[in-house]
Amino acid sequence: MSTVKDLLKQKPLLQEVTLKGWVRTFRSNRFIALNDGSCLGNLQCVVDFESMDEALLRRITTGAAIAVTGTLVESQGRGQSVEIQVKDLEILGDADPETYPIQPKKHSLEFLREQAHLRVRTSTFSAVMRIRAALSFAVHQYFTSRNFYYFHAPIITGSDAEGAGEMFRVTTLDPKSPPLDETGEVDYKKDFFGKETNLTVSGQLEAESYAMGLGKVYTFGPTFRAENSNTSRHLAEFWMIEPEMAFYDLDANMDLAEDFIQEVLKYVLENCQEDLEFLEKRLADEEKSKPAAERSEMPLIEKLRFVTDQPFKRVTYTEAIDILRNSKPNKKKKFQFPIDEWGADLQSEHERFLVEKHFKCPVILFNYPAKIKAFYMRLNEDGKTVRAMDVLFPGIGEIVGGSQREERLDVLVEKMEALGIEEKELWWYLELRKFGTAPHSGFGLGFERLVQFATGMGNIRDVIPFPRTPQNAEF
């Protein structure tokens, strides 16, 4: 059996072929546009309506699954080099034109989110999901070719790596009448795991332990955050890429992050050209309806090359604060969150200003104030900054967050005490600092943010097959 992708590349030598797919359109009882998901393009299949059963022709509707067998010939129409002269046609699955929701017309993205089980049959979502698949492959190829080991972090965990507390609880206790302890609190000792457990927000802590035995590992799996946020940038379930490397300092960590991002985006540029060009045109059409101030300054493919074709600028947090404090938008009070003093937690508007207006290239900020970063980041000699780093992109702001990890037991214990994190909760994590501790580093990249950047989609819900957001787990 052939695919549309393969047939569109073939020379028409009057060979007989069989193609199965879904009908996009059927015109004049003669021309079927057939798509099988293998590529953006449709293949035209020409039927002789006089020799076809009329009842069969009525079943060739948008969305129907069919199989055609015929001769591959040179196309008489525009837009493609070949077409199939159909000799035999079979209906594999009907689609009632009165109720099939994905008709050949423009649908809003909001409407298509309500049809998440069918939206991949549109050109936009099939292109996005092929690029997502290509990026997934590129991630595994990149790390495997550099002697990283793929590590499967647990999804159920008893620790909160981020310290944010916004986690989904995992329990088998009866919600109406859970067992209580002597203080009247829920007795989690009687729960399935014998303690309070949650869905993970990060595989980092567990990955650190394996890096300290295998050298270099990476996770690539689902993570969860119970943040009641309905923005275009947040999901409750999302995929994270988290490499952890023994014997890497902050500089080596930044080198890896830059090289990794550039290489996986180069793979997409080299292997998804048709889909990228389609999404670039779609984005350009969408931009026309926006106010001039909100329009992207770069077409999609140019934006990807903006990242792949130039080195990232490395700037300390302190330098960045000085730049932002003295910038025109800050002085003219154009920032929604004005920058007044050192120690401020940077917002997306500040990060994008540094990338798009000031440096005009991707930026890596490093050496952040300890107070705004996680407990596991290595404290610098100044006692007030940590060896953290964030990679900033145009149009998106932060896309990667990472650090050199705190390998000194006494310093880590002191930081945990200051934040009220009990040693018994992370005893195994502390033991990594007792037995053969060594400098080590890692970072995390939200995969959907990367797919969003690569496809130009404005809402993160449109780059994951079935988005999970507050009040939404329909599919």
SVG drawing of the C-alpha trace seen along z (x, -y; Angstrom):
<svg xmlns="http://www.w3.org/2000/svg" viewBox="-28 -58 61 60">
<polyline fill="none" stroke="black" stroke-width="0.4" points="0.0,0.0 1.3,-3.5 1.2,-6.8 0.4,-10.2 3.9,-11.4 5.6,-8.6 3.3,-8.9 3.8,-12.6 7.5,-12.0 7.1,-9.3 7.2,-9.6 4.0,-8.6 5.0,-5.4 1.4,-4.1 2.0,-1.9 -1.0,-0.5 -1.2,-1.8 -3.5,-1.4 -4.0,-4.4 -6.1,-4.6 -7.0,-7.8 -9.7,-10.3 -11.7,-12.4 -10.9,-16.1 -13.2,-17.2 -15.1,-15.6 -15.9,-17.9 -18.1,-17.4 -18.7,-13.8 -15.2,-13.3 -12.3,-14.7 -11.4,-13.3 -8.8,-15.1 -7.4,-12.3 -5.2,-12.7 -3.7,-10.0 -1.7,-12.1 1.7,-11.3 2.2,-14.8 0.4,-18.1 -0.6,-17.5 -3.6,-15.7 -3.5,-13.4 -6.1,-13.9 -8.0,-10.7 -10.1,-11.0 -13.2,-8.7 -15.3,-8.0 -18.7,-8.8 -20.5,-7.1 -19.0,-3.7 -19.5,-4.2 -22.5,-3.1 -24.6,-6.2 -25.1,-4.9 -21.4,-4.5 -20.7,-8.1 -23.1,-9.5 -21.0,-7.9 -17.8,-9.7 -18.2,-12.6 -15.7,-14.8 -14.2,-12.7 -15.1,-9.3 -12.3,-6.7 -11.8,-5.1 -9.4,-2.8 -8.7,-3.5 -6.8,-1.4 -5.9,-2.8 -3.2,-4.0 -0.7,-6.7 -0.6,-9.2 0.6,-12.7 -1.8,-15.2 -3.8,-17.3 -4.6,-19.9 -2.4,-22.4 -0.7,-22.0 0.7,-18.4 2.5,-16.3 0.6,-13.1 -2.9,-11.8 -4.7,-8.5 -7.1,-7.4 -9.4,-5.3 -10.4,-1.8 -11.7,-0.5 -13.0,-2.3 -14.1,-0.9 -15.7,-2.8 -14.0,-1.8 -15.9,-4.2 -18.7,-6.6 -18.9,-10.2 -22.3,-11.7 -22.1,-15.2 -24.8,-16.5 -22.9,-15.7 -19.2,-15.5 -17.8,-18.7 -14.5,-19.1 -15.9,-20.4 -13.7,-22.0 -13.9,-25.5 -12.0,-27.7 -12.6,-26.7 -11.5,-28.7 -8.9,-27.2 -11.4,-27.5 -13.9,-25.4 -11.2,-22.8 -10.2,-22.4 -13.8,-21.2 -13.1,-18.6 -9.7,-17.5 -10.4,-13.9 -10.8,-15.1 -8.7,-18.3 -5.6,-16.4 -7.5,-15.9 -7.1,-19.6 -4.0,-20.9 -3.0,-23.0 -3.0,-20.4 -1.6,-17.6 1.4,-20.0 1.8,-20.8 1.7,-17.2 4.2,-16.1 6.6,-18.8 6.0,-17.6 6.9,-14.1 10.0,-15.3 11.1,-17.3 10.6,-14.2 12.8,-12.2 15.5,-14.9 15.6,-15.1 16.3,-11.4 18.7,-11.4 20.7,-14.3 21.2,-12.9 21.7,-9.3 24.4,-10.4 26.2,-12.2 26.2,-9.2 23.4,-10.2 21.2,-7.5 17.4,-7.8 16.1,-7.7 12.4,-7.1 11.6,-9.3 8.7,-8.2 5.4,-9.8 4.2,-9.2 6.4,-11.0 6.6,-11.9 8.7,-15.0 8.0,-18.4 11.0,-19.3 10.0,-22.8 8.8,-23.6 5.7,-25.3 3.1,-23.0 0.9,-23.0 0.6,-19.2 -2.0,-16.6 -2.6,-14.2 -2.5,-10.5 -4.6,-8.5 -6.8,-5.4 -8.4,-6.7 -12.2,-7.2 -12.8,-10.9 -16.0,-10.9 -14.6,-9.2 -10.8,-9.0 -9.1,-7.4 -8.0,-10.0 -5.0,-9.9 -5.1,-10.9 -4.9,-14.6 -7.9,-14.4 -5.8,-14.8 -6.0,-12.4 -3.9,-9.3 -1.8,-8.8 0.0,-5.8 -3.2,-3.9 -3.0,-5.1 -1.7,-2.9 1.9,-4.1 1.9,-4.6 2.5,-8.3 1.2,-11.4 2.1,-11.2 1.5,-13.3 2.0,-13.4 5.5,-14.7 6.2,-18.3 9.7,-17.3 12.0,-14.3 15.0,-16.3 15.8,-15.1 15.6,-11.4 17.6,-12.1 20.3,-13.7 20.7,-10.4 21.1,-8.4 23.5,-11.0 25.7,-10.4 26.1,-6.8 25.7,-6.8 27.4,-10.1 24.9,-11.7 21.1,-11.0 18.0,-12.7 14.3,-12.4 11.6,-13.0 8.1,-12.4 4.9,-13.8 4.8,-16.1 1.9,-17.7 1.1,-21.0 -2.1,-21.9 -1.9,-25.6 -5.3,-27.2 -4.1,-29.1 -6.0,-29.6 -3.4,-31.4 -2.1,-30.6 1.2,-29.5 0.1,-26.9 -1.0,-23.3 -1.8,-21.0 -0.1,-18.1 2.9,-18.7 6.1,-17.0 9.5,-17.9 13.0,-17.3 15.5,-17.2 19.2,-16.3 21.4,-15.9 25.2,-15.6 27.8,-14.6 31.0,-16.7 29.4,-19.6 29.7,-23.1 27.5,-26.1 29.5,-26.9 29.3,-23.4 25.6,-23.4 25.0,-26.6 27.1,-25.1 24.9,-22.0 21.6,-23.9 22.6,-26.2 23.9,-23.4 20.9,-21.2 18.3,-23.8 20.1,-24.8 20.5,-21.2 16.9,-20.0 15.6,-23.1 18.0,-22.6 16.6,-19.1 13.0,-20.5 14.2,-23.1 15.9,-20.3 13.1,-17.8 9.8,-19.6 10.1,-22.3 6.6,-21.8 4.8,-21.9 6.9,-25.0 6.1,-26.9 2.4,-26.2 2.4,-27.3 4.5,-30.4 1.8,-31.4 -1.0,-30.6 0.8,-32.8 1.3,-35.6 -2.4,-35.6 -3.3,-35.6 -0.9,-38.5 -2.8,-40.7 -5.8,-40.9 -3.6,-42.0 -2.8,-45.6 0.7,-46.6 2.2,-46.7 1.3,-43.0 2.6,-41.6 5.7,-39.4 8.7,-41.1 9.9,-37.9 8.3,-35.2 8.3,-31.8 11.3,-30.2 13.3,-33.4 12.6,-33.2 13.9,-29.7 17.1,-30.6 17.4,-33.6 18.0,-30.9 20.0,-28.3 22.4,-30.5 24.0,-32.7 25.6,-32.3 23.5,-33.0 24.5,-36.1 25.5,-35.3 24.6,-38.0 24.6,-38.0 21.3,-38.7 23.0,-41.8 23.9,-43.1 20.4,-42.5 18.8,-44.4 21.0,-47.4 20.0,-47.2 16.3,-46.9 16.4,-49.6 17.9,-52.1 15.8,-51.1 13.3,-53.4 10.3,-51.2 11.2,-51.2 11.9,-54.9 8.6,-55.7 6.7,-53.2 5.8,-51.0 6.6,-47.8 3.6,-46.3 6.1,-45.3 8.6,-48.1 12.2,-47.2 13.2,-49.2 15.8,-47.2 18.1,-44.2 16.3,-41.1 13.2,-41.5 11.9,-38.3 12.0,-39.0 8.7,-38.7 8.2,-37.6 8.1,-41.3 11.6,-41.9 13.0,-38.7 11.6,-39.5 13.0,-43.1 16.5,-41.7 16.2,-39.3 14.2,-41.2 15.2,-44.8 18.5,-45.1 20.7,-42.2 18.8,-41.0 19.8,-37.4 18.9,-34.6 20.1,-35.3 21.3,-33.1 20.9,-34.9 22.9,-33.4 23.8,-34.0 20.3,-34.8 19.5,-36.0 19.2,-33.0 15.9,-34.2 14.0,-33.8 15.5,-30.4 15.1,-26.8 16.9,-25.3 19.0,-22.8 20.9,-25.5 24.6,-26.0 25.3,-29.0 28.0,-31.4 30.8,-32.7 29.1,-36.1 26.5,-34.3 23.5,-36.0 23.4,-34.5 23.2,-31.0 24.5,-29.3 21.2,-29.4 20.7,-30.0 17.7,-30.7 17.6,-30.6 15.5,-33.4 13.9,-33.2 12.1,-35.8 8.3,-35.8 8.3,-33.5 10.8,-34.6 12.2,-31.8 12.3,-28.4 14.9,-26.7 15.7,-26.9 18.6,-25.1 21.6,-25.4 24.6,-23.9 23.3,-21.8 24.4,-22.3 26.8,-19.4 28.0,-20.5 26.0,-18.7 26.3,-21.4 25.2,-24.2 22.3,-22.2 21.1,-21.3 21.3,-24.9 19.3,-26.1 16.6,-23.4 16.3,-24.4 15.9,-28.0 13.0,-27.1 11.4,-24.7 12.1,-21.6 12.5,-18.6 15.6,-16.5 13.6,-13.2 11.6,-14.0 14.7,-14.1 17.1,-11.9 18.0,-10.0 18.8,-13.2 21.0,-14.4 22.9,-11.0 24.0,-11.8 26.1,-14.6 27.5,-12.1 28.6,-9.3 30.9,-10.5 29.5,-14.0 30.7,-15.9 29.9,-19.0 26.9,-18.3 24.4,-20.3 21.2,-20.1 18.3,-22.0 14.6,-21.6 12.8,-22.4 9.1,-22.3 8.6,-20.4 5.3,-22.1 7.0,-25.5 9.6,-24.3 6.8,-22.9 5.0,-26.2 8.1,-28.1 8.8,-25.8 5.3,-26.0 4.4,-29.6 1.1,-28.5 -0.1,-31.2 -1.7,-28.9 0.1,-26.1 -3.2,-24.1 -2.8,-23.7 0.6,-21.9 -0.3,-18.9 -2.8,-16.3 -5.3,-16.5 -4.7,-19.5 -5.4,-19.3 -6.3,-22.6 -8.5,-23.8 -12.1,-22.4 -11.0,-20.6 -10.3,-16.8 -12.9,-16.0 -11.0,-13.6"/>
</svg>
